[in-house]
C-alpha cells in the first residue's frame, strides 16, 4: 500500500507532530522526494524584465525559439 501526502504548511506544529509519529512506526517506510528549487525573480525583476521585453518587441527585436531558450537560461 502506498500513500502520498501533500502538506501545504509544513511548519504547523500539528503537522510536525503527525509526521514524527508516522516516522516512528516500524511498519512505515518514508521516501522523501527531492524538492526542486526553480529559479525565481523578485517582483521588481519581473517588472523590469517585462518592460525590457515590451521595448524589444516594439523595436522589432524578435528572436528565434532557440535564442529564447538560451536567454531564459540566463535569467
N, CA, C and O atoms as CSV, one atom per row, in Angstrom:
chain,resi,resn,atom,element,x,y,z
A,1,UNK,N,N,0.848,-1.161,0.000
A,1,UNK,CA,C,0.000,0.000,0.000
A,1,UNK,C,C,0.901,1.234,0.000
A,1,UNK,O,O,1.951,1.249,0.643
A,2,UNK,N,N,0.485,2.248,-0.717
A,2,UNK,CA,C,1.278,3.478,-0.780
A,2,UNK,C,C,0.364,4.692,-0.665
A,2,UNK,O,O,-0.733,4.717,-1.222
A,3,UNK,N,N,0.827,5.680,0.056
A,3,UNK,CA,C,0.108,6.939,0.205
A,3,UNK,C,C,1.057,8.086,-0.110
A,3,UNK,O,O,2.253,8.016,0.172
A,4,UNK,N,N,0.515,9.125,-0.690
A,4,UNK,CA,C,1.285,10.338,-0.930
A,4,UNK,C,C,0.586,11.471,-0.206
A,4,UNK,O,O,-0.619,11.666,-0.362
A,5,UNK,N,N,1.330,12.211,0.576
A,5,UNK,CA,C,0.776,13.351,1.302
A,5,UNK,C,C,1.338,14.636,0.721
A,5,UNK,O,O,2.540,14.751,0.483
A,6,UNK,N,N,0.467,15.586,0.497
A,6,UNK,CA,C,0.889,16.925,0.087
A,6,UNK,C,C,0.457,17.867,1.199
A,6,UNK,O,O,-0.736,18.095,1.400
A,7,UNK,N,N,1.417,18.407,1.911
A,7,UNK,CA,C,1.127,19.260,3.061
A,7,UNK,C,C,1.565,20.677,2.731
A,7,UNK,O,O,2.732,20.929,2.428
A,8,UNK,N,N,0.603,21.603,2.793
A,8,UNK,CA,C,0.887,22.986,2.417
A,8,UNK,C,C,1.701,23.729,3.468
A,8,UNK,O,O,2.622,24.469,3.122
A,9,UNK,N,N,1.378,23.545,4.742
A,9,UNK,CA,C,2.062,24.287,5.797
A,9,UNK,C,C,2.847,23.322,6.669
A,9,UNK,O,O,2.351,22.848,7.692
A,10,UNK,N,N,4.060,23.039,6.261
A,10,UNK,CA,C,4.875,22.069,6.995
A,10,UNK,C,C,5.417,22.631,8.304
A,10,UNK,O,O,6.050,21.903,9.069
A,11,UNK,N,N,5.182,23.907,8.574
A,11,UNK,CA,C,5.654,24.497,9.829
A,11,UNK,C,C,4.608,24.395,10.946
A,11,UNK,O,O,4.904,24.722,12.095
A,12,UNK,N,N,3.419,23.955,10.628
A,12,UNK,CA,C,2.350,23.787,11.615
A,12,UNK,C,C,2.773,22.736,12.638
A,12,UNK,O,O,3.139,21.627,12.249
A,13,UNK,N,N,2.735,23.047,13.915
A,13,UNK,CA,C,3.162,22.083,14.947
A,13,UNK,C,C,2.407,20.758,14.897
A,13,UNK,O,O,2.975,19.705,15.188
A,14,UNK,N,N,1.135,20.811,14.531
A,14,UNK,CA,C,0.346,19.576,14.424
A,14,UNK,C,C,0.881,18.696,13.296
A,14,UNK,O,O,0.931,17.473,13.425
A,15,UNK,N,N,1.276,19.322,12.200
A,15,UNK,CA,C,1.834,18.579,11.065
A,15,UNK,C,C,3.158,17.945,11.470
A,15,UNK,O,O,3.408,16.775,11.180
A,16,UNK,N,N,4.000,18.718,12.137
A,16,UNK,CA,C,5.299,18.199,12.566
A,16,UNK,C,C,5.128,17.019,13.522
A,16,UNK,O,O,5.830,16.015,13.405
A,17,UNK,N,N,4.200,17.139,14.461
A,17,UNK,CA,C,3.957,16.051,15.409
A,17,UNK,C,C,3.419,14.816,14.689
A,17,UNK,O,O,3.824,13.693,14.990
A,18,UNK,N,N,2.516,15.021,13.749
A,18,UNK,CA,C,1.961,13.910,12.977
A,18,UNK,C,C,3.055,13.194,12.190
A,18,UNK,O,O,3.126,11.965,12.187
A,19,UNK,N,N,3.903,13.969,11.527
A,19,UNK,CA,C,4.964,13.361,10.721
A,19,UNK,C,C,5.952,12.602,11.605
A,19,UNK,O,O,6.419,11.530,11.218
A,20,UNK,N,N,6.273,13.125,12.763
A,20,UNK,CA,C,7.165,12.415,13.680
A,20,UNK,C,C,6.535,11.108,14.136
A,20,UNK,O,O,7.221,10.092,14.250
A,21,UNK,N,N,5.243,11.131,14.396
A,21,UNK,CA,C,4.537,9.917,14.791
A,21,UNK,C,C,4.585,8.879,13.665
A,21,UNK,O,O,4.910,7.714,13.897
A,22,UNK,N,N,4.261,9.307,12.463
A,22,UNK,CA,C,4.260,8.384,11.320
A,22,UNK,C,C,5.651,7.790,11.126
A,22,UNK,O,O,5.785,6.587,10.898
A,23,UNK,N,N,6.685,8.621,11.215
A,23,UNK,CA,C,8.064,8.143,11.044
A,23,UNK,C,C,8.455,7.131,12.122
A,23,UNK,O,O,9.305,6.271,11.890
A,24,UNK,N,N,7.842,7.233,13.286
A,24,UNK,CA,C,8.202,6.333,14.379
A,24,UNK,C,C,7.610,4.927,14.227
A,24,UNK,O,O,8.039,4.005,14.921
A,25,UNK,N,N,6.663,4.754,13.357
A,25,UNK,CA,C,6.019,3.447,13.184
A,25,UNK,C,C,6.954,2.499,12.440
A,25,UNK,O,O,7.494,2.843,11.389
A,26,UNK,N,N,7.141,1.304,12.995
A,26,UNK,CA,C,8.103,0.364,12.420
A,26,UNK,C,C,7.642,-0.258,11.101
A,26,UNK,O,O,8.459,-0.833,10.381
A,27,UNK,N,N,6.374,-0.159,10.774
A,27,UNK,CA,C,5.862,-0.745,9.535
A,27,UNK,C,C,5.703,0.285,8.413
A,27,UNK,O,O,5.155,-0.021,7.353
A,28,UNK,N,N,6.183,1.496,8.654
A,28,UNK,CA,C,6.081,2.564,7.660
A,28,UNK,C,C,7.461,2.879,7.117
A,28,UNK,O,O,8.413,3.057,7.877
A,29,UNK,N,N,7.562,2.945,5.817
A,29,UNK,CA,C,8.807,3.334,5.160
A,29,UNK,C,C,8.588,4.721,4.549
A,29,UNK,O,O,7.677,4.919,3.746
A,30,UNK,N,N,9.416,5.654,4.934
A,30,UNK,CA,C,9.305,7.026,4.440
A,30,UNK,C,C,10.263,7.218,3.271
A,30,UNK,O,O,11.459,6.951,3.384
A,31,UNK,N,N,9.727,7.682,2.155
A,31,UNK,CA,C,10.544,8.014,0.989
A,31,UNK,C,C,10.341,9.498,0.732
A,31,UNK,O,O,9.269,9.920,0.299
A,32,UNK,N,N,11.365,10.280,0.998
A,32,UNK,CA,C,11.264,11.715,0.788
A,32,UNK,C,C,11.788,12.058,-0.595
A,32,UNK,O,O,12.896,11.679,-0.972
A,33,UNK,N,N,10.972,12.777,-1.335
A,33,UNK,CA,C,11.356,13.179,-2.682
A,33,UNK,C,C,12.190,14.448,-2.612
A,33,UNK,O,O,11.993,15.305,-1.750
A,34,UNK,N,N,13.108,14.538,-3.529
A,34,UNK,CA,C,13.955,15.723,-3.595
A,34,UNK,C,C,13.126,16.905,-4.076
A,34,UNK,O,O,12.427,16.821,-5.086
A,35,UNK,N,N,13.214,17.992,-3.349
A,35,UNK,CA,C,12.491,19.192,-3.721
A,35,UNK,C,C,13.251,19.910,-4.827
A,35,UNK,O,O,14.469,20.077,-4.755
A,36,UNK,N,N,12.521,20.328,-5.838
A,36,UNK,CA,C,13.130,21.058,-6.956
A,36,UNK,C,C,12.971,22.546,-6.687
A,36,UNK,O,O,11.857,23.041,-6.519
A,37,UNK,N,N,14.076,23.243,-6.649
A,37,UNK,CA,C,14.049,24.693,-6.454
A,37,UNK,C,C,14.200,25.378,-7.808
A,37,UNK,O,O,15.280,25.412,-8.397
A,38,UNK,N,N,13.098,25.913,-8.271
A,38,UNK,CA,C,13.128,26.615,-9.544
A,38,UNK,C,C,13.674,28.021,-9.334
A,38,UNK,O,O,13.416,28.643,-8.303
A,39,UNK,N,N,14.419,28.517,-10.298
A,39,UNK,CA,C,14.915,29.885,-10.153
A,39,UNK,C,C,13.737,30.854,-10.059
A,39,UNK,O,O,12.722,30.668,-10.730
A,40,UNK,N,N,13.867,31.858,-9.251
A,40,UNK,CA,C,12.778,32.816,-9.115
A,40,UNK,C,C,13.331,34.233,-9.224
A,40,UNK,O,O,14.532,34.471,-9.099
A,41,UNK,N,N,12.428,35.141,-9.457
A,41,UNK,CA,C,12.791,36.544,-9.585
A,41,UNK,C,C,11.930,37.345,-8.625
A,41,UNK,O,O,10.807,36.953,-8.308
A,42,UNK,N,N,12.455,38.456,-8.170
A,42,UNK,CA,C,11.660,39.342,-7.322
A,42,UNK,C,C,10.617,40.041,-8.190
A,42,UNK,O,O,10.711,40.031,-9.417
A,43,UNK,N,N,9.626,40.643,-7.544
A,43,UNK,CA,C,8.598,41.375,-8.287
A,43,UNK,C,C,9.233,42.481,-9.124
A,43,UNK,O,O,8.828,42.724,-10.261
A,44,UNK,N,N,10.224,43.144,-8.553
A,44,UNK,CA,C,10.894,44.233,-9.273
A,44,UNK,C,C,11.622,43.709,-10.514
A,44,UNK,O,O,11.594,44.342,-11.570
A,45,UNK,N,N,12.272,42.549,-10.378
A,45,UNK,CA,C,12.977,41.963,-11.520
A,45,UNK,C,C,12.006,41.544,-12.617
A,45,UNK,O,O,12.309,41.687,-13.801
A,46,UNK,N,N,10.854,41.034,-12.235
A,46,UNK,CA,C,9.842,40.636,-13.217
A,46,UNK,C,C,9.325,41.860,-13.957
A,46,UNK,O,O,9.200,41.842,-15.181
A,47,UNK,N,N,9.027,42.915,-13.224
A,47,UNK,CA,C,8.535,44.151,-13.852
A,47,UNK,C,C,9.572,44.705,-14.812
A,47,UNK,O,O,9.236,45.118,-15.922
A,48,UNK,N,N,10.832,44.717,-14.394
A,48,UNK,CA,C,11.909,45.216,-15.261
A,48,UNK,C,C,12.034,44.350,-16.514
A,48,UNK,O,O,12.207,44.874,-17.615
A,49,UNK,N,N,11.947,43.041,-16.355
A,49,UNK,CA,C,12.064,42.122,-17.487
A,49,UNK,C,C,10.921,42.355,-18.472
A,49,UNK,O,O,11.138,42.354,-19.683
A,50,UNK,N,N,9.700,42.557,-17.958
A,50,UNK,CA,C,8.544,42.819,-18.825
A,50,UNK,C,C,8.752,44.128,-19.576
A,50,UNK,O,O,8.470,44.203,-20.773
A,51,UNK,N,N,9.237,45.156,-18.897
A,51,UNK,CA,C,9.485,46.445,-19.542
A,51,UNK,C,C,10.492,46.296,-20.678
A,51,UNK,O,O,10.265,46.789,-21.783
A,52,UNK,N,N,11.601,45.619,-20.407
A,52,UNK,CA,C,12.643,45.423,-21.419
A,52,UNK,C,C,12.087,44.637,-22.598
A,52,UNK,O,O,12.345,44.979,-23.752
A,53,UNK,N,N,11.330,43.594,-22.317
A,53,UNK,CA,C,10.784,42.749,-23.386
A,53,UNK,C,C,9.796,43.530,-24.250
A,53,UNK,O,O,9.809,43.400,-25.474
A,54,UNK,N,N,8.946,44.335,-23.628
A,54,UNK,CA,C,7.999,45.147,-24.405
A,54,UNK,C,C,8.742,46.109,-25.326
A,54,UNK,O,O,8.355,46.296,-26.480
A,55,UNK,N,N,9.801,46.715,-24.816
A,55,UNK,CA,C,10.600,47.624,-25.641
A,55,UNK,C,C,11.210,46.878,-26.826
A,55,UNK,O,O,11.199,47.373,-27.953
A,56,UNK,N,N,11.734,45.698,-26.566
A,56,UNK,CA,C,12.350,44.909,-27.643
A,56,UNK,C,C,11.316,44.538,-28.704
A,56,UNK,O,O,11.623,44.549,-29.896
A,57,UNK,N,N,10.103,44.212,-28.286
A,57,UNK,CA,C,9.049,43.877,-29.251
A,57,UNK,C,C,8.694,45.105,-30.081
A,57,UNK,O,O,8.553,45.015,-31.300
A,58,UNK,N,N,8.549,46.259,-29.414
A,58,UNK,CA,C,8.231,47.493,-30.137
A,58,UNK,C,C,9.306,47.830,-31.160
A,58,UNK,O,O,9.005,48.354,-32.232
A,59,UNK,N,N,10.547,47.532,-30.834
A,59,UNK,CA,C,11.671,47.838,-31.724
A,59,UNK,C,C,11.894,46.751,-32.767
A,59,UNK,O,O,12.825,46.841,-33.567
A,60,UNK,N,N,11.051,45.730,-32.766
A,60,UNK,CA,C,11.174,44.662,-33.754
A,60,UNK,C,C,12.313,43.703,-33.474
A,60,UNK,O,O,12.745,42.982,-34.374
A,61,UNK,N,N,12.795,43.678,-32.276
A,61,UNK,CA,C,13.887,42.781,-31.911
A,61,UNK,C,C,13.317,41.422,-31.526
A,61,UNK,O,O,13.211,41.095,-30.344
A,62,UNK,N,N,12.957,40.648,-32.515
A,62,UNK,CA,C,12.404,39.324,-32.269
A,62,UNK,C,C,13.523,38.296,-32.356
A,62,UNK,O,O,14.491,38.486,-33.091
A,63,UNK,N,N,13.391,37.209,-31.607
A,63,UNK,CA,C,14.421,36.174,-31.602
A,63,UNK,C,C,13.792,34.820,-31.897
A,63,UNK,O,O,12.582,34.640,-31.761
A,64,UNK,N,N,14.622,33.881,-32.299
A,64,UNK,CA,C,14.148,32.529,-32.592
A,64,UNK,C,C,13.858,31.776,-31.297
A,64,UNK,O,O,14.255,32.203,-30.213
A,65,UNK,N,N,13.163,30.656,-31.425
A,65,UNK,CA,C,12.858,29.830,-30.256
A,65,UNK,C,C,14.139,29.370,-29.553
A,65,UNK,O,O,14.214,29.387,-28.325
A,66,UNK,N,N,15.139,28.961,-30.326
A,66,UNK,CA,C,16.410,28.521,-29.743
A,66,UNK,C,C,17.087,29.646,-28.976
A,66,UNK,O,O,17.614,29.439,-27.883
A,67,UNK,N,N,17.067,30.850,-29.567
A,67,UNK,CA,C,17.659,32.004,-28.881
A,67,UNK,C,C,16.902,32.319,-27.587
A,67,UNK,O,O,17.504,32.691,-26.581
A,68,UNK,N,N,15.576,32.165,-27.628
A,68,UNK,CA,C,14.771,32.401,-26.440
A,68,UNK,C,C,15.145,31.426,-25.328
A,68,UNK,O,O,15.304,31.829,-24.176
A,69,UNK,N,N,15.282,30.159,-25.664
A,69,UNK,CA,C,15.638,29.159,-24.661
A,69,UNK,C,C,16.998,29.455,-24.037
A,69,UNK,O,O,17.171,29.279,-22.831
A,70,UNK,N,N,17.957,29.899,-24.833
A,70,UNK,CA,C,19.266,30.257,-24.292
A,70,UNK,C,C,19.166,31.480,-23.377
A,70,UNK,O,O,19.825,31.546,-22.339
A,71,UNK,N,N,18.331,32.450,-23.776
A,71,UNK,CA,C,18.181,33.654,-22.976
A,71,UNK,C,C,17.503,33.331,-21.630
A,71,UNK,O,O,17.866,33.897,-20.599
A,72,UNK,N,N,16.534,32.434,-21.648
A,72,UNK,CA,C,15.826,32.056,-20.418
A,72,UNK,C,C,16.806,31.441,-19.424
A,72,UNK,O,O,16.683,31.676,-18.222
A,73,UNK,N,N,17.763,30.671,-19.890
A,73,UNK,CA,C,18.742,30.034,-19.012
A,73,UNK,C,C,19.528,31.071,-18.226
A,73,UNK,O,O,20.002,30.773,-17.130
A,74,UNK,N,N,19.679,32.278,-18.752
A,74,UNK,CA,C,20.459,33.322,-18.105
A,74,UNK,C,C,19.658,34.130,-17.093
A,74,UNK,O,O,20.238,34.906,-16.333
A,75,UNK,N,N,18.343,33.967,-17.066
A,75,UNK,CA,C,17.507,34.714,-16.126
A,75,UNK,C,C,17.793,34.180,-14.798
A,75,UNK,O,O,17.217,34.637,-13.811
